Amino acid sequence: MRNLNSIQIFAWMVFFLTTVYGHVAMKLAAMESTKLTKVLMSPWTISAIIAWVFSSLLWLVILTKQPLLESNAISSIRYILISLSAVIFLSETLSAQQVLGAGLILIGVYLTI
């Protein structure tokens, strides 16, 4: 992996933040109701969509500075961050298999970049 400058590091941090937020917010919206129309109009859904739009724009910025293979590997860290957020904010429980999977993701990122 090439050395990242401070702007690239900031872009990655905000990319992860917006991506993870979008997933957690969408789950919170889904927990509010079983009616799709109500879920779609939830402030959680709207904020998740806004976060994902911003995340997509950041992804474009990242891709202008890094190869896709490297960026894609790094971006897979989001799966771990989403899992940790589910534990912290939604009181979900990680299984041993999920922890092992997270470890394998980290090994894969390390080997790829």
C-alpha positions as a Markdown table, in Angstrom:
| # | Residue | x | y | z |
|---|---|---|---|---|
| 1 | Met | 0.0 | 0.0 | 0.0 |
| 2 | Arg | 1.2 | 3.4 | -0.9 |
| 3 | Asn | 1.5 | 6.0 | 1.8 |
| 4 | Leu | -1.7 | 7.9 | 2.2 |
| 5 | Asn | -1.7 | 11.6 | 2.7 |
| 6 | Ser | -3.9 | 13.3 | 5.4 |
| 7 | Ile | -6.7 | 14.1 | 2.9 |
| 8 | Gln | -6.9 | 10.5 | 1.8 |
| 9 | Ile | -6.9 | 9.3 | 5.4 |
| 10 | Phe | -9.7 | 11.7 | 6.2 |
| 11 | Ala | -11.7 | 10.6 | 3.1 |
| 12 | Trp | -11.4 | 7.0 | 4.3 |
| 13 | Met | -12.5 | 7.8 | 7.8 |
| 14 | Val | -15.5 | 9.8 | 6.6 |
| 15 | Phe | -16.3 | 7.0 | 4.1 |
| 16 | Phe | -16.4 | 4.4 | 6.9 |
| 17 | Leu | -18.4 | 6.7 | 9.1 |
| 18 | Thr | -21.1 | 7.4 | 6.5 |
| 19 | Thr | -21.2 | 3.9 | 5.3 |
| 20 | Val | -21.6 | 2.4 | 8.8 |
| 21 | Tyr | -24.0 | 5.1 | 9.9 |
| 22 | Gly | -26.2 | 4.3 | 6.8 |
| 23 | His | -26.4 | 0.6 | 7.7 |
| 24 | Val | -27.2 | 1.3 | 11.4 |
| 25 | Ala | -29.8 | 4.0 | 10.6 |
| 26 | Met | -31.5 | 1.7 | 8.0 |
| 27 | Lys | -31.8 | -1.0 | 10.7 |
| 28 | Leu | -33.2 | 1.5 | 13.1 |
| 29 | Ala | -35.8 | 2.5 | 10.5 |
| 30 | Ala | -36.7 | -1.1 | 9.9 |
| 31 | Met | -37.2 | -1.6 | 13.6 |
| 32 | Glu | -39.8 | 1.2 | 13.8 |
| 33 | Ser | -42.4 | -0.5 | 11.6 |
| 34 | Thr | -43.2 | -3.5 | 9.5 |
| 35 | Lys | -45.0 | -1.3 | 6.9 |
| 36 | Leu | -42.6 | -0.4 | 4.1 |
| 37 | Thr | -44.2 | 3.0 | 3.4 |
| 38 | Lys | -43.6 | 4.0 | 7.0 |
| 39 | Val | -40.1 | 2.7 | 7.0 |
| 40 | Leu | -39.4 | 4.6 | 3.7 |
| 41 | Met | -40.6 | 7.9 | 5.3 |
| 42 | Ser | -38.6 | 7.4 | 8.5 |
| 43 | Pro | -36.0 | 10.1 | 9.4 |
| 44 | Trp | -33.6 | 7.2 | 9.9 |
| 45 | Thr | -34.1 | 6.0 | 6.3 |
| 46 | Ile | -33.8 | 9.5 | 4.9 |
| 47 | Ser | -30.6 | 10.1 | 6.8 |
| 48 | Ala | -29.2 | 6.7 | 5.8 |
| 49 | Ile | -29.8 | 7.6 | 2.1 |
| 50 | Ile | -28.1 | 10.9 | 2.5 |
| 51 | Ala | -25.1 | 9.3 | 4.3 |
| 52 | Trp | -24.8 | 6.7 | 1.5 |
| 53 | Val | -24.9 | 9.4 | -1.2 |
| 54 | Phe | -22.1 | 11.2 | 0.6 |
| 55 | Ser | -20.3 | 7.9 | 1.0 |
| 56 | Ser | -20.6 | 7.2 | -2.7 |
| 57 | Leu | -19.1 | 10.6 | -3.5 |
| 58 | Leu | -16.2 | 9.9 | -1.2 |
| 59 | Trp | -15.7 | 6.5 | -2.9 |
| 60 | Leu | -15.2 | 8.4 | -6.2 |
| 61 | Val | -12.7 | 10.7 | -4.5 |
| 62 | Ile | -10.8 | 7.7 | -3.1 |
| 63 | Leu | -10.8 | 6.0 | -6.5 |
| 64 | Thr | -9.2 | 9.0 | -8.1 |
| 65 | Lys | -6.2 | 8.5 | -5.8 |
| 66 | Gln | -5.9 | 4.7 | -5.4 |
| 67 | Pro | -6.2 | 1.6 | -7.5 |
| 68 | Leu | -9.6 | -0.2 | -7.4 |
| 69 | Leu | -8.1 | -3.5 | -6.1 |
| 70 | Glu | -6.4 | -1.7 | -3.2 |
| 71 | Ser | -9.5 | 0.5 | -2.4 |
| 72 | Asn | -11.9 | -2.5 | -2.6 |
| 73 | Ala | -9.8 | -4.4 | -0.1 |
| 74 | Ile | -9.6 | -1.5 | 2.3 |
| 75 | Ser | -13.3 | -0.9 | 2.0 |
| 76 | Ser | -14.1 | -4.4 | 3.2 |
| 77 | Ile | -13.1 | -3.2 | 6.7 |
| 78 | Arg | -16.6 | -1.7 | 6.7 |
| 79 | Tyr | -18.1 | -5.1 | 7.3 |
| 80 | Ile | -16.2 | -5.3 | 10.6 |
| 81 | Leu | -17.2 | -1.8 | 11.6 |
| 82 | Ile | -20.8 | -2.5 | 10.8 |
| 83 | Ser | -20.7 | -5.6 | 13.0 |
| 84 | Leu | -19.1 | -3.8 | 15.8 |
| 85 | Ser | -21.7 | -1.0 | 15.5 |
| 86 | Ala | -24.5 | -3.6 | 15.6 |
| 87 | Val | -23.1 | -4.9 | 18.9 |
| 88 | Ile | -22.6 | -1.4 | 20.4 |
| 89 | Phe | -25.7 | 0.4 | 19.2 |
| 90 | Leu | -28.2 | -2.4 | 18.5 |
| 91 | Ser | -27.2 | -4.8 | 21.3 |
| 92 | Glu | -26.7 | -7.6 | 18.8 |
| 93 | Thr | -24.3 | -10.5 | 19.7 |
| 94 | Leu | -21.3 | -11.6 | 17.6 |
| 95 | Ser | -20.9 | -15.4 | 17.3 |
| 96 | Ala | -17.5 | -17.1 | 17.3 |
| 97 | Gln | -17.8 | -17.6 | 13.5 |
| 98 | Gln | -18.5 | -13.9 | 13.0 |
| 99 | Val | -15.4 | -13.0 | 15.0 |
| 100 | Leu | -13.4 | -15.5 | 13.0 |
| 101 | Gly | -14.8 | -14.0 | 9.8 |
| 102 | Ala | -13.8 | -10.5 | 10.9 |
| 103 | Gly | -10.3 | -11.8 | 11.5 |
| 104 | Leu | -10.1 | -13.4 | 8.1 |
| 105 | Ile | -11.3 | -10.1 | 6.5 |
| 106 | Leu | -8.4 | -8.3 | 8.2 |
| 107 | Ile | -5.9 | -10.9 | 7.1 |
| 108 | Gly | -7.3 | -10.6 | 3.5 |
| 109 | Val | -6.9 | -6.8 | 3.6 |
| 110 | Tyr | -3.4 | -7.1 | 4.9 |
| 111 | Leu | -2.5 | -9.6 | 2.2 |
| 112 | Thr | -4.1 | -7.6 | -0.6 |
| 113 | Ile | -2.7 | -4.2 | 0.1 |
